[in-house]
Amino acid sequence: MSRSERIAVLVAELDGEIAAGLDDGAIAKLPPETARRLVGVAGRCWTVAAEEGHDPPSGTDLSPTDAVMLATAALRSNDLNPFDLALWFSRSSS
């Protein structure tokens, strides 16, 4: 199995575990560091996909609330503001 195939399998397994954890409250008990690491890994993975021209996540992948909360946290953690986001937004492809 290639590395990319193994990652795809792990992501599918993680998706199921997270869905179950959201249902039973286990996600709320995770250390915040776990969520930070997961967002960082997913962000790096998405950056590569975007640079390769792949479609962005859809509304079924991430709710509008989740998208805005994630974007806001990412901006704040990198000392960026909405003006910085507008500059990057205008240079990225849609």
PDB file with one MODEL, atoms N, CA, C and O in Angstrom:
MODEL        1
ATOM      1  N   MET A   1       0.853  -1.170   0.000  1.00  0.00           N
ATOM      2  CA  MET A   1       0.000   0.000   0.000  1.00  0.00           C
ATOM      3  C   MET A   1       0.905   1.240   0.000  1.00  0.00           C
ATOM      4  O   MET A   1       1.856   1.327   0.777  1.00  0.00           O
ATOM      5  N   SER A   2       0.594   2.191  -0.878  1.00  0.00           N
ATOM      6  CA  SER A   2       1.405   3.404  -0.950  1.00  0.00           C
ATOM      7  C   SER A   2       1.117   4.307   0.238  1.00  0.00           C
ATOM      8  O   SER A   2       0.118   4.138   0.938  1.00  0.00           O
ATOM      9  N   ARG A   3       1.995   5.256   0.453  1.00  0.00           N
ATOM     10  CA  ARG A   3       1.793   6.201   1.556  1.00  0.00           C
ATOM     11  C   ARG A   3       0.487   6.965   1.379  1.00  0.00           C
ATOM     12  O   ARG A   3      -0.257   7.142   2.344  1.00  0.00           O
ATOM     13  N   SER A   4       0.195   7.424   0.153  1.00  0.00           N
ATOM     14  CA  SER A   4      -1.041   8.183  -0.061  1.00  0.00           C
ATOM     15  C   SER A   4      -2.277   7.313   0.187  1.00  0.00           C
ATOM     16  O   SER A   4      -3.280   7.799   0.710  1.00  0.00           O
ATOM     17  N   GLU A   5      -2.212   6.038  -0.184  1.00  0.00           N
ATOM     18  CA  GLU A   5      -3.335   5.130   0.092  1.00  0.00           C
ATOM     19  C   GLU A   5      -3.495   4.908   1.591  1.00  0.00           C
ATOM     20  O   GLU A   5      -4.615   4.877   2.101  1.00  0.00           O
ATOM     21  N   ARG A   6      -2.384   4.755   2.291  1.00  0.00           N
ATOM     22  CA  ARG A   6      -2.436   4.566   3.750  1.00  0.00           C
ATOM     23  C   ARG A   6      -3.023   5.798   4.428  1.00  0.00           C
ATOM     24  O   ARG A   6      -3.832   5.674   5.348  1.00  0.00           O
ATOM     25  N   ILE A   7      -2.626   6.972   3.986  1.00  0.00           N
ATOM     26  CA  ILE A   7      -3.173   8.208   4.566  1.00  0.00           C
ATOM     27  C   ILE A   7      -4.677   8.276   4.322  1.00  0.00           C
ATOM     28  O   ILE A   7      -5.432   8.649   5.220  1.00  0.00           O
ATOM     29  N   ALA A   8      -5.122   7.919   3.113  1.00  0.00           N
ATOM     30  CA  ALA A   8      -6.558   7.937   2.800  1.00  0.00           C
ATOM     31  C   ALA A   8      -7.332   6.994   3.727  1.00  0.00           C
ATOM     32  O   ALA A   8      -8.421   7.335   4.189  1.00  0.00           O
ATOM     33  N   VAL A   9      -6.778   5.817   3.996  1.00  0.00           N
ATOM     34  CA  VAL A   9      -7.426   4.865   4.899  1.00  0.00           C
ATOM     35  C   VAL A   9      -7.476   5.434   6.318  1.00  0.00           C
ATOM     36  O   VAL A   9      -8.510   5.355   6.982  1.00  0.00           O
ATOM     37  N   LEU A  10      -6.377   5.999   6.778  1.00  0.00           N
ATOM     38  CA  LEU A  10      -6.336   6.582   8.124  1.00  0.00           C
ATOM     39  C   LEU A  10      -7.330   7.724   8.281  1.00  0.00           C
ATOM     40  O   LEU A  10      -7.986   7.844   9.315  1.00  0.00           O
ATOM     41  N   VAL A  11      -7.441   8.565   7.252  1.00  0.00           N
ATOM     42  CA  VAL A  11      -8.390   9.681   7.303  1.00  0.00           C
ATOM     43  C   VAL A  11      -9.825   9.157   7.377  1.00  0.00           C
ATOM     44  O   VAL A  11     -10.639   9.684   8.135  1.00  0.00           O
ATOM     45  N   ALA A  12     -10.134   8.123   6.593  1.00  0.00           N
ATOM     46  CA  ALA A  12     -11.481   7.532   6.647  1.00  0.00           C
ATOM     47  C   ALA A  12     -11.775   6.975   8.039  1.00  0.00           C
ATOM     48  O   ALA A  12     -12.872   7.160   8.565  1.00  0.00           O
ATOM     49  N   GLU A  13     -10.800   6.299   8.631  1.00  0.00           N
ATOM     50  CA  GLU A  13     -10.974   5.767   9.984  1.00  0.00           C
ATOM     51  C   GLU A  13     -11.147   6.899  10.996  1.00  0.00           C
ATOM     52  O   GLU A  13     -12.011   6.832  11.871  1.00  0.00           O
ATOM     53  N   LEU A  14     -10.330   7.925  10.874  1.00  0.00           N
ATOM     54  CA  LEU A  14     -10.403   9.066  11.790  1.00  0.00           C
ATOM     55  C   LEU A  14     -11.745   9.772  11.669  1.00  0.00           C
ATOM     56  O   LEU A  14     -12.331  10.174  12.674  1.00  0.00           O
ATOM     57  N   ASP A  15     -12.231   9.923  10.447  1.00  0.00           N
ATOM     58  CA  ASP A  15     -13.533  10.556  10.229  1.00  0.00           C
ATOM     59  C   ASP A  15     -14.621   9.801  10.989  1.00  0.00           C
ATOM     60  O   ASP A  15     -15.459  10.419  11.645  1.00  0.00           O
ATOM     61  N   GLY A  16     -14.613   8.476  10.906  1.00  0.00           N
ATOM     62  CA  GLY A  16     -15.598   7.682  11.627  1.00  0.00           C
ATOM     63  C   GLY A  16     -15.470   7.808  13.135  1.00  0.00           C
ATOM     64  O   GLY A  16     -16.469   7.904  13.847  1.00  0.00           O
ATOM     65  N   GLU A  17     -14.231   7.806  13.618  1.00  0.00           N
ATOM     66  CA  GLU A  17     -14.006   7.937  15.061  1.00  0.00           C
ATOM     67  C   GLU A  17     -14.452   9.306  15.568  1.00  0.00           C
ATOM     68  O   GLU A  17     -15.045   9.413  16.641  1.00  0.00           O
ATOM     69  N   ILE A  18     -14.167  10.344  14.798  1.00  0.00           N
ATOM     70  CA  ILE A  18     -14.561  11.690  15.214  1.00  0.00           C
ATOM     71  C   ILE A  18     -16.081  11.828  15.199  1.00  0.00           C
ATOM     72  O   ILE A  18     -16.655  12.424  16.110  1.00  0.00           O
ATOM     73  N   ALA A  19     -16.737  11.284  14.178  1.00  0.00           N
ATOM     74  CA  ALA A  19     -18.200  11.326  14.130  1.00  0.00           C
ATOM     75  C   ALA A  19     -18.794  10.644  15.363  1.00  0.00           C
ATOM     76  O   ALA A  19     -19.718  11.167  15.986  1.00  0.00           O
ATOM     77  N   ALA A  20     -18.259   9.480  15.707  1.00  0.00           N
ATOM     78  CA  ALA A  20     -18.739   8.772  16.896  1.00  0.00           C
ATOM     79  C   ALA A  20     -18.433   9.561  18.166  1.00  0.00           C
ATOM     80  O   ALA A  20     -19.248   9.605  19.088  1.00  0.00           O
ATOM     81  N   GLY A  21     -17.255  10.184  18.210  1.00  0.00           N
ATOM     82  CA  GLY A  21     -16.871  10.978  19.368  1.00  0.00           C
ATOM     83  C   GLY A  21     -17.712  12.228  19.541  1.00  0.00           C
ATOM     84  O   GLY A  21     -17.944  12.677  20.664  1.00  0.00           O
ATOM     85  N   LEU A  22     -18.167  12.789  18.437  1.00  0.00           N
ATOM     86  CA  LEU A  22     -19.080  13.933  18.524  1.00  0.00           C
ATOM     87  C   LEU A  22     -20.431  13.492  19.089  1.00  0.00           C
ATOM     88  O   LEU A  22     -21.066  14.222  19.849  1.00  0.00           O
ATOM     89  N   ASP A  23     -20.858  12.289  18.706  1.00  0.00           N
ATOM     90  CA  ASP A  23     -22.142  11.774  19.188  1.00  0.00           C
ATOM     91  C   ASP A  23     -22.124  11.431  20.664  1.00  0.00           C
ATOM     92  O   ASP A  23     -23.106  11.660  21.369  1.00  0.00           O
ATOM     93  N   ASP A  24     -21.009  10.879  21.138  1.00  0.00           N
ATOM     94  CA  ASP A  24     -20.988  10.427  22.537  1.00  0.00           C
ATOM     95  C   ASP A  24     -20.263  11.386  23.494  1.00  0.00           C
ATOM     96  O   ASP A  24     -20.122  11.082  24.678  1.00  0.00           O
ATOM     97  N   GLY A  25     -19.809  12.525  22.995  1.00  0.00           N
ATOM     98  CA  GLY A  25     -19.175  13.526  23.852  1.00  0.00           C
ATOM     99  C   GLY A  25     -17.690  13.335  24.080  1.00  0.00           C
ATOM    100  O   GLY A  25     -17.078  14.115  24.810  1.00  0.00           O
ATOM    101  N   ALA A  26     -17.091  12.318  23.474  1.00  0.00           N
ATOM    102  CA  ALA A  26     -15.672  12.042  23.687  1.00  0.00           C
ATOM    103  C   ALA A  26     -14.782  13.161  23.134  1.00  0.00           C
ATOM    104  O   ALA A  26     -13.710  13.421  23.682  1.00  0.00           O
ATOM    105  N   ILE A  27     -15.206  13.813  22.073  1.00  0.00           N
ATOM    106  CA  ILE A  27     -14.398  14.878  21.466  1.00  0.00           C
ATOM    107  C   ILE A  27     -14.182  16.020  22.459  1.00  0.00           C
ATOM    108  O   ILE A  27     -13.097  16.600  22.507  1.00  0.00           O
ATOM    109  N   ALA A  28     -15.193  16.343  23.243  1.00  0.00           N
ATOM    110  CA  ALA A  28     -15.081  17.431  24.214  1.00  0.00           C
ATOM    111  C   ALA A  28     -14.037  17.129  25.287  1.00  0.00           C
ATOM    112  O   ALA A  28     -13.542  18.047  25.940  1.00  0.00           O
ATOM    113  N   LYS A  29     -13.700  15.865  25.475  1.00  0.00           N
ATOM    114  CA  LYS A  29     -12.740  15.465  26.505  1.00  0.00           C
ATOM    115  C   LYS A  29     -11.304  15.405  25.986  1.00  0.00           C
ATOM    116  O   LYS A  29     -10.372  15.193  26.761  1.00  0.00           O
ATOM    117  N   LEU A  30     -11.125  15.591  24.674  1.00  0.00           N
ATOM    118  CA  LEU A  30      -9.768  15.547  24.117  1.00  0.00           C
ATOM    119  C   LEU A  30      -8.948  16.743  24.591  1.00  0.00           C
ATOM    120  O   LEU A  30      -9.494  17.829  24.779  1.00  0.00           O
ATOM    121  N   PRO A  31      -7.665  16.559  24.784  1.00  0.00           N
ATOM    122  CA  PRO A  31      -6.812  17.706  25.096  1.00  0.00           C
ATOM    123  C   PRO A  31      -6.811  18.682  23.902  1.00  0.00           C
ATOM    124  O   PRO A  31      -6.778  18.241  22.753  1.00  0.00           O
ATOM    125  N   PRO A  32      -6.846  19.983  24.157  1.00  0.00           N
ATOM    126  CA  PRO A  32      -6.835  20.962  23.068  1.00  0.00           C
ATOM    127  C   PRO A  32      -5.658  20.775  22.110  1.00  0.00           C
ATOM    128  O   PRO A  32      -5.768  21.090  20.925  1.00  0.00           O
ATOM    129  N   GLU A  33      -4.546  20.271  22.609  1.00  0.00           N
ATOM    130  CA  GLU A  33      -3.373  20.048  21.756  1.00  0.00           C
ATOM    131  C   GLU A  33      -3.693  19.068  20.632  1.00  0.00           C
ATOM    132  O   GLU A  33      -3.158  19.194  19.531  1.00  0.00           O
ATOM    133  N   THR A  34      -4.551  18.101  20.897  1.00  0.00           N
ATOM    134  CA  THR A  34      -4.923  17.128  19.866  1.00  0.00           C
ATOM    135  C   THR A  34      -5.635  17.817  18.712  1.00  0.00           C
ATOM    136  O   THR A  34      -5.323  17.554  17.551  1.00  0.00           O
ATOM    137  N   ALA A  35      -6.579  18.688  19.011  1.00  0.00           N
ATOM    138  CA  ALA A  35      -7.296  19.422  17.958  1.00  0.00           C
ATOM    139  C   ALA A  35      -6.336  20.341  17.202  1.00  0.00           C
ATOM    140  O   ALA A  35      -6.411  20.442  15.978  1.00  0.00           O
ATOM    141  N   ARG A  36      -5.441  21.008  17.919  1.00  0.00           N
ATOM    142  CA  ARG A  36      -4.472  21.892  17.248  1.00  0.00           C
ATOM    143  C   ARG A  36      -3.595  21.120  16.276  1.00  0.00           C
ATOM    144  O   ARG A  36      -3.352  21.571  15.157  1.00  0.00           O
ATOM    145  N   ARG A  37      -3.121  19.959  16.703  1.00  0.00           N
ATOM    146  CA  ARG A  37      -2.271  19.142  15.819  1.00  0.00           C
ATOM    147  C   ARG A  37      -3.052  18.668  14.604  1.00  0.00           C
ATOM    148  O   ARG A  37      -2.533  18.673  13.488  1.00  0.00           O
ATOM    149  N   LEU A  38      -4.290  18.260  14.817  1.00  0.00           N
ATOM    150  CA  LEU A  38      -5.114  17.786  13.716  1.00  0.00           C
ATOM    151  C   LEU A  38      -5.376  18.899  12.702  1.00  0.00           C
ATOM    152  O   LEU A  38      -5.295  18.672  11.495  1.00  0.00           O
ATOM    153  N   VAL A  39      -5.688  20.088  13.184  1.00  0.00           N
ATOM    154  CA  VAL A  39      -5.918  21.223  12.282  1.00  0.00           C
ATOM    155  C   VAL A  39      -4.638  21.555  11.525  1.00  0.00           C
ATOM    156  O   VAL A  39      -4.685  21.845  10.329  1.00  0.00           O
ATOM    157  N   GLY A  40      -3.518  21.518  12.195  1.00  0.00           N
ATOM    158  CA  GLY A  40      -2.245  21.799  11.524  1.00  0.00           C
ATOM    159  C   GLY A  40      -1.941  20.804  10.423  1.00  0.00           C
ATOM    160  O   GLY A  40      -1.530  21.185   9.328  1.00  0.00           O
ATOM    161  N   VAL A  41      -2.144  19.522  10.717  1.00  0.00           N
ATOM    162  CA  VAL A  41      -1.905  18.476   9.720  1.00  0.00           C
ATOM    163  C   VAL A  41      -2.867  18.638   8.549  1.00  0.00           C
ATOM    164  O   VAL A  41      -2.456  18.568   7.391  1.00  0.00           O
ATOM    165  N   ALA A  42      -4.135  18.853   8.844  1.00  0.00           N
ATOM    166  CA  ALA A  42      -5.128  19.016   7.781  1.00  0.00           C
ATOM    167  C   ALA A  42      -4.831  20.265   6.949  1.00  0.00           C
ATOM    168  O   ALA A  42      -4.988  20.252   5.728  1.00  0.00           O
ATOM    169  N   GLY A  43      -4.407  21.332   7.606  1.00  0.00           N
ATOM    170  CA  GLY A  43      -4.072  22.561   6.879  1.00  0.00           C
ATOM    171  C   GLY A  43      -2.920  22.364   5.910  1.00  0.00           C
ATOM    172  O   GLY A  43      -2.966  22.835   4.773  1.00  0.00           O
ATOM    173  N   ARG A  44      -1.890  21.670   6.362  1.00  0.00           N
ATOM    174  CA  ARG A  44      -0.747  21.414   5.473  1.00  0.00           C
ATOM    175  C   ARG A  44      -1.156  20.525   4.306  1.00  0.00           C
ATOM    176  O   ARG A  44      -0.716  20.735   3.176  1.00  0.00           O
ATOM    177  N   CYS A  45      -1.992  19.540   4.577  1.00  0.00           N
ATOM    178  CA  CYS A  45      -2.478  18.644   3.524  1.00  0.00           C
ATOM    179  C   CYS A  45      -3.315  19.432   2.517  1.00  0.00           C
ATOM    180  O   CYS A  45      -3.166  19.257   1.308  1.00  0.00           O
ATOM    181  N   TRP A  46      -4.193  20.296   3.018  1.00  0.00           N
ATOM    182  CA  TRP A  46      -5.033  21.083   2.128  1.00  0.00           C
ATOM    183  C   TRP A  46      -4.211  22.046   1.275  1.00  0.00           C
ATOM    184  O   TRP A  46      -4.525  22.249   0.103  1.00  0.00           O
ATOM    185  N   THR A  47      -3.178  22.632   1.838  1.00  0.00           N
ATOM    186  CA  THR A  47      -2.331  23.552   1.086  1.00  0.00           C
ATOM    187  C   THR A  47      -1.752  22.871  -0.150  1.00  0.00           C
ATOM    188  O   THR A  47      -1.740  23.449  -1.237  1.00  0.00           O
ATOM    189  N   VAL A  48      -1.280  21.653   0.021  1.00  0.00           N
ATOM    190  CA  VAL A  48      -0.735  20.911  -1.124  1.00  0.00           C
ATOM    191  C   VAL A  48      -1.836  20.649  -2.148  1.00  0.00           C
ATOM    192  O   VAL A  48      -1.618  20.834  -3.346  1.00  0.00           O
ATOM    193  N   ALA A  49      -3.012  20.221  -1.695  1.00  0.00           N
ATOM    194  CA  ALA A  49      -4.118  19.951  -2.617  1.00  0.00           C
ATOM    195  C   ALA A  49      -4.526  21.217  -3.373  1.00  0.00           C
ATOM    196  O   ALA A  49      -4.782  21.165  -4.576  1.00  0.00           O
ATOM    197  N   ALA A  50      -4.586  22.347  -2.678  1.00  0.00           N
ATOM    198  CA  ALA A  50      -4.964  23.605  -3.325  1.00  0.00           C
ATOM    199  C   ALA A  50      -3.937  24.019  -4.367  1.00  0.00           C
ATOM    200  O   ALA A  50      -4.288  24.493  -5.447  1.00  0.00           O
ATOM    201  N   GLU A  51      -2.668  23.835  -4.032  1.00  0.00           N
ATOM    202  CA  GLU A  51      -1.618  24.187  -4.985  1.00  0.00           C
ATOM    203  C   GLU A  51      -1.657  23.289  -6.220  1.00  0.00           C
ATOM    204  O   GLU A  51      -1.181  23.675  -7.288  1.00  0.00           O
ATOM    205  N   GLU A  52      -2.221  22.096  -6.075  1.00  0.00           N
ATOM    206  CA  GLU A  52      -2.371  21.174  -7.199  1.00  0.00           C
ATOM    207  C   GLU A  52      -3.659  21.447  -7.978  1.00  0.00           C
ATOM    208  O   GLU A  52      -3.941  20.776  -8.971  1.00  0.00           O
ATOM    209  N   GLY A  53      -4.447  22.442  -7.523  1.00  0.00           N
ATOM    210  CA  GLY A  53      -5.662  22.834  -8.234  1.00  0.00           C
ATOM    211  C   GLY A  53      -6.911  22.055  -7.884  1.00  0.00           C
ATOM    212  O   GLY A  53      -7.888  22.096  -8.632  1.00  0.00           O
ATOM    213  N   HIS A  54      -6.906  21.343  -6.761  1.00  0.00           N
ATOM    214  CA  HIS A  54      -8.078  20.561  -6.373  1.00  0.00           C
ATOM    215  C   HIS A  54      -9.167  21.460  -5.807  1.00  0.00           C
ATOM    216  O   HIS A  54      -8.892  22.554  -5.314  1.00  0.00           O
ATOM    217  N   ASP A  55     -10.411  20.985  -5.883  1.00  0.00           N
ATOM    218  CA  ASP A  55     -11.556  21.752  -5.389  1.00  0.00           C
ATOM    219  C   ASP A  55     -11.480  21.924  -3.880  1.00  0.00           C
ATOM    220  O   ASP A  55     -10.990  21.044  -3.172  1.00  0.00           O
ATOM    221  N   PRO A  56     -11.964  23.058  -3.393  1.00  0.00           N
ATOM    222  CA  PRO A  56     -11.967  23.291  -1.940  1.00  0.00           C
ATOM    223  C   PRO A  56     -13.009  22.413  -1.250  1.00  0.00           C
ATOM    224  O   PRO A  56     -13.866  21.825  -1.910  1.00  0.00           O
ATOM    225  N   PRO A  57     -12.934  22.326   0.078  1.00  0.00           N
ATOM    226  CA  PRO A  57     -13.968  21.584   0.804  1.00  0.00           C
ATOM    227  C   PRO A  57     -15.342  22.170   0.475  1.00  0.00           C
ATOM    228  O   PRO A  57     -15.473  23.369   0.230  1.00  0.00           O
ATOM    229  N   SER A  58     -16.352  21.319   0.472  1.00  0.00           N
ATOM    230  CA  SER A  58     -17.708  21.784   0.178  1.00  0.00           C
ATOM    231  C   SER A  58     -18.478  21.969   1.480  1.00  0.00           C
ATOM    232  O   SER A  58     -17.970  21.710   2.571  1.00  0.00           O
ATOM    233  N   GLY A  59     -19.706  22.422   1.332  1.00  0.00           N
ATOM    234  CA  GLY A  59     -20.562  22.610   2.497  1.00  0.00           C
ATOM    235  C   GLY A  59     -20.863  21.323   3.233  1.00  0.00           C
ATOM    236  O   GLY A  59     -21.254  21.355   4.400  1.00  0.00           O
ATOM    237  N   THR A  60     -20.687  20.181   2.567  1.00  0.00           N
ATOM    238  CA  THR A  60     -20.899  18.908   3.251  1.00  0.00           C
ATOM    239  C   THR A  60     -19.661  18.483   4.036  1.00  0.00           C
ATOM    240  O   THR A  60     -19.744  17.632   4.922  1.00  0.00           O
ATOM    241  N   ASP A  61     -18.501  19.083   3.705  1.00  0.00           N
ATOM    242  CA  ASP A  61     -17.259  18.766   4.419  1.00  0.00           C
ATOM    243  C   ASP A  61     -17.110  19.591   5.688  1.00  0.00           C
ATOM    244  O   ASP A  61     -16.592  19.112   6.696  1.00  0.00           O
ATOM    245  N   LEU A  62     -17.564  20.820   5.627  1.00  0.00           N
ATOM    246  CA  LEU A  62     -17.363  21.778   6.717  1.00  0.00           C
ATOM    247  C   LEU A  62     -18.544  22.730   6.727  1.00  0.00           C
ATOM    248  O   LEU A  62     -18.862  23.336   5.704  1.00  0.00           O
ATOM    249  N   SER A  63     -19.197  22.867   7.874  1.00  0.00           N
ATOM    250  CA  SER A  63     -20.336  23.779   7.950  1.00  0.00           C
ATOM    251  C   SER A  63     -19.843  25.224   7.856  1.00  0.00           C
ATOM    252  O   SER A  63     -18.667  25.489   8.107  1.00  0.00           O
ATOM    253  N   PRO A  64     -20.719  26.157   7.500  1.00  0.00           N
ATOM    254  CA  PRO A  64     -20.315  27.560   7.468  1.00  0.00           C
ATOM    255  C   PRO A  64     -19.765  28.037   8.819  1.00  0.00           C
ATOM    256  O   PRO A  64     -18.779  28.773   8.868  1.00  0.00           O
ATOM    257  N   THR A  65     -20.400  27.618   9.898  1.00  0.00           N
ATOM    258  CA  THR A  65     -19.922  28.014  11.232  1.00  0.00           C
ATOM    259  C   THR A  65     -18.523  27.465  11.486  1.00  0.00           C
ATOM    260  O   THR A  65     -17.641  28.192  11.944  1.00  0.00           O
ATOM    261  N   ASP A  66     -18.321  26.182  11.188  1.00  0.00           N
ATOM    262  CA  ASP A  66     -17.002  25.581  11.377  1.00  0.00           C
ATOM    263  C   ASP A  66     -15.956  26.283  10.522  1.00  0.00           C
ATOM    264  O   ASP A  66     -14.842  26.534  10.981  1.00  0.00           O
ATOM    265  N   ALA A  67     -16.316  26.603   9.270  1.00  0.00           N
ATOM    266  CA  ALA A  67     -15.373  27.260   8.364  1.00  0.00           C
ATOM    267  C   ALA A  67     -14.951  28.626   8.907  1.00  0.00           C
ATOM    268  O   ALA A  67     -13.766  28.957   8.895  1.00  0.00           O
ATOM    269  N   VAL A  68     -15.902  29.411   9.378  1.00  0.00           N
ATOM    270  CA  VAL A  68     -15.585  30.749   9.880  1.00  0.00           C
ATOM    271  C   VAL A  68     -14.801  30.663  11.184  1.00  0.00           C
ATOM    272  O   VAL A  68     -13.859  31.429  11.388  1.00  0.00           O
ATOM    273  N   MET A  69     -15.172  29.750  12.061  1.00  0.00           N
ATOM    274  CA  MET A  69     -14.438  29.616  13.324  1.00  0.00           C
ATOM    275  C   MET A  69     -13.002  29.176  13.065  1.00  0.00           C
ATOM    276  O   MET A  69     -12.072  29.680  13.695  1.00  0.00           O
ATOM    277  N   LEU A  70     -12.820  28.238  12.140  1.00  0.00           N
ATOM    278  CA  LEU A  70     -11.481  27.769  11.802  1.00  0.00           C
ATOM    279  C   LEU A  70     -10.657  28.877  11.155  1.00  0.00           C
ATOM    280  O   LEU A  70      -9.495  29.080  11.506  1.00  0.00           O
ATOM    281  N   ALA A  71     -11.262  29.591  10.212  1.00  0.00           N
ATOM    282  CA  ALA A  71     -10.547  30.688   9.550  1.00  0.00           C
ATOM    283  C   ALA A  71     -10.160  31.781  10.547  1.00  0.00           C
ATOM    284  O   ALA A  71      -9.047  32.306  10.500  1.00  0.00           O
ATOM    285  N   THR A  72     -11.068  32.114  11.432  1.00  0.00           N
ATOM    286  CA  THR A  72     -10.785  33.144  12.440  1.00  0.00           C
ATOM    287  C   THR A  72      -9.644  32.707  13.354  1.00  0.00           C
ATOM    288  O   THR A  72      -8.744  33.494  13.646  1.00  0.00           O
ATOM    289  N   ALA A  73      -9.680  31.467  13.802  1.00  0.00           N
ATOM    290  CA  ALA A  73      -8.616  30.964  14.678  1.00  0.00           C
ATOM    291  C   ALA A  73      -7.275  30.958  13.952  1.00  0.00           C
ATOM    292  O   ALA A  73      -6.250  31.325  14.526  1.00  0.00           O
ATOM    293  N   ALA A  74      -7.287  30.540  12.686  1.00  0.00           N
ATOM    294  CA  ALA A  74      -6.038  30.497  11.920  1.00  0.00           C
ATOM    295  C   ALA A  74      -5.487  31.910  11.717  1.00  0.00           C
ATOM    296  O   ALA A  74      -4.281  32.123  11.836  1.00  0.00           O
ATOM    297  N   LEU A  75      -6.342  32.861  11.417  1.00  0.00           N
ATOM    298  CA  LEU A  75      -5.886  34.244  11.240  1.00  0.00           C
ATOM    299  C   LEU A  75      -5.278  34.777  12.536  1.00  0.00           C
ATOM    300  O   LEU A  75      -4.182  35.338  12.535  1.00  0.00           O
ATOM    301  N   ARG A  76      -5.999  34.596  13.635  1.00  0.00           N
ATOM    302  CA  ARG A  76      -5.508  35.105  14.922  1.00  0.00           C
ATOM    303  C   ARG A  76      -4.199  34.443  15.334  1.00  0.00           C
ATOM    304  O   ARG A  76      -3.307  35.104  15.865  1.00  0.00           O
ATOM    305  N   SER A  77      -4.083  33.142  15.092  1.00  0.00           N
ATOM    306  CA  SER A  77      -2.877  32.440  15.525  1.00  0.00           C
ATOM    307  C   SER A  77      -1.642  32.869  14.741  1.00  0.00           C
ATOM    308  O   SER A  77      -0.512  32.664  15.184  1.00  0.00           O
ATOM    309  N   ASN A  78      -1.865  33.460  13.585  1.00  0.00           N
ATOM    310  CA  ASN A  78      -0.751  33.933  12.761  1.00  0.00           C
ATOM    311  C   ASN A  78      -0.668  35.454  12.721  1.00  0.00           C
ATOM    312  O   ASN A  78       0.002  36.026  11.861  1.00  0.00           O
ATOM    313  N   ASP A  79      -1.357  36.106  13.661  1.00  0.00           N
ATOM    314  CA  ASP A  79      -1.356  37.566  13.776  1.00  0.00           C
ATOM    315  C   ASP A  79      -1.738  38.233  12.446  1.00  0.00           C
ATOM    316  O   ASP A  79      -1.121  39.209  12.019  1.00  0.00           O
ATOM    317  N   LEU A  80      -2.777  37.674  11.808  1.00  0.00           N
ATOM    318  CA  LEU A  80      -3.297  38.240  10.570  1.00  0.00           C
ATOM    319  C   LEU A  80      -4.653  38.870  10.850  1.00  0.00           C
ATOM    320  O   LEU A  80      -5.257  38.619  11.892  1.00  0.00           O
ATOM    321  N   ASN A  81      -5.125  39.684   9.924  1.00  0.00           N
ATOM    322  CA  ASN A  81      -6.404  40.356  10.096  1.00  0.00           C
ATOM    323  C   ASN A  81      -7.231  40.213   8.812  1.00  0.00           C
ATOM    324  O   ASN A  81      -6.741  39.675   7.819  1.00  0.00           O
ATOM    325  N   PRO A  82      -8.476  40.690   8.827  1.00  0.00           N
ATOM    326  CA  PRO A  82      -9.310  40.547   7.626  1.00  0.00           C
ATOM    327  C   PRO A  82      -8.704  41.190   6.371  1.00  0.00           C
ATOM    328  O   PRO A  82      -8.932  40.703   5.264  1.00  0.00           O
ATOM    329  N   PHE A  83      -7.945  42.262   6.526  1.00  0.00           N
ATOM    330  CA  PHE A  83      -7.297  42.873   5.361  1.00  0.00           C
ATOM    331  C   PHE A  83      -6.289  41.899   4.748  1.00  0.00           C
ATOM    332  O   PHE A  83      -6.232  41.744   3.528  1.00  0.00           O
ATOM    333  N   ASP A  84      -5.490  41.240   5.606  1.00  0.00           N
ATOM    334  CA  ASP A  84      -4.537  40.237   5.112  1.00  0.00           C
ATOM    335  C   ASP A  84      -5.273  39.119   4.384  1.00  0.00           C
ATOM    336  O   ASP A  84      -4.841  38.663   3.325  1.00  0.00           O
ATOM    337  N   LEU A  85      -6.382  38.685   4.957  1.00  0.00           N
ATOM    338  CA  LEU A  85      -7.173  37.632   4.334  1.00  0.00           C
ATOM    339  C   LEU A  85      -7.681  38.092   2.965  1.00  0.00           C
ATOM    340  O   LEU A  85      -7.656  37.320   2.006  1.00  0.00           O
ATOM    341  N   ALA A  86      -8.133  39.324   2.870  1.00  0.00           N
ATOM    342  CA  ALA A  86      -8.631  39.838   1.592  1.00  0.00           C
ATOM    343  C   ALA A  86      -7.533  39.822   0.525  1.00  0.00           C
ATOM    344  O   ALA A  86      -7.801  39.519  -0.638  1.00  0.00           O
ATOM    345  N   LEU A  87      -6.316  40.142   0.915  1.00  0.00           N
ATOM    346  CA  LEU A  87      -5.213  40.106  -0.049  1.00  0.00           C
ATOM    347  C   LEU A  87      -4.979  38.694  -0.562  1.00  0.00           C
ATOM    348  O   LEU A  87      -4.834  38.479  -1.765  1.00  0.00           O
ATOM    349  N   TRP A  88      -4.943  37.733   0.353  1.00  0.00           N
ATOM    350  CA  TRP A  88      -4.737  36.337  -0.049  1.00  0.00           C
ATOM    351  C   TRP A  88      -5.932  35.820  -0.826  1.00  0.00           C
ATOM    352  O   TRP A  88      -5.776  35.083  -1.800  1.00  0.00           O
ATOM    353  N   PHE A  89      -7.129  36.207  -0.395  1.00  0.00           N
ATOM    354  CA  PHE A  89      -8.338  35.749  -1.063  1.00  0.00           C
ATOM    355  C   PHE A  89      -8.370  36.210  -2.513  1.00  0.00           C
ATOM    356  O   PHE A  89      -8.794  35.463  -3.395  1.00  0.00           O
ATOM    357  N   SER A  90      -7.921  37.449  -2.765  1.00  0.00           N
ATOM    358  CA  SER A  90      -7.945  37.987  -4.122  1.00  0.00           C
ATOM    359  C   SER A  90      -6.919  37.335  -5.029  1.00  0.00           C
ATOM    360  O   SER A  90      -7.083  37.334  -6.249  1.00  0.00           O
ATOM    361  N   ARG A  91      -5.865  36.779  -4.451  1.00  0.00           N
ATOM    362  CA  ARG A  91      -4.836  36.168  -5.286  1.00  0.00           C
ATOM    363  C   ARG A  91      -5.045  34.683  -5.504  1.00  0.00           C
ATOM    364  O   ARG A  91      -4.408  34.085  -6.372  1.00  0.00           O
ATOM    365  N   SER A  92      -5.935  34.079  -4.721  1.00  0.00           N
ATOM    366  CA  SER A  92      -6.189  32.646  -4.896  1.00  0.00           C
ATOM    367  C   SER A  92      -7.239  32.410  -5.966  1.00  0.00           C
ATOM    368  O   SER A  92      -8.088  33.263  -6.223  1.00  0.00           O
ATOM    369  N   SER A  93      -7.169  31.251  -6.581  1.00  0.00           N
ATOM    370  CA  SER A  93      -8.162  30.919  -7.597  1.00  0.00           C
ATOM    371  C   SER A  93      -9.435  30.438  -6.937  1.00  0.00           C
ATOM    372  O   SER A  93      -9.412  29.916  -5.823  1.00  0.00           O
ATOM    373  N   SER A  94     -10.536  30.616  -7.625  1.00  0.00           N
ATOM    374  CA  SER A  94     -11.820  30.189  -7.056  1.00  0.00           C
ATOM    375  C   SER A  94     -12.250  28.855  -7.617  1.00  0.00           C
ATOM    376  O   SER A  94     -13.307  28.343  -7.250  1.00  0.00           O
TER     377      SER A  94
ENDMDL
END
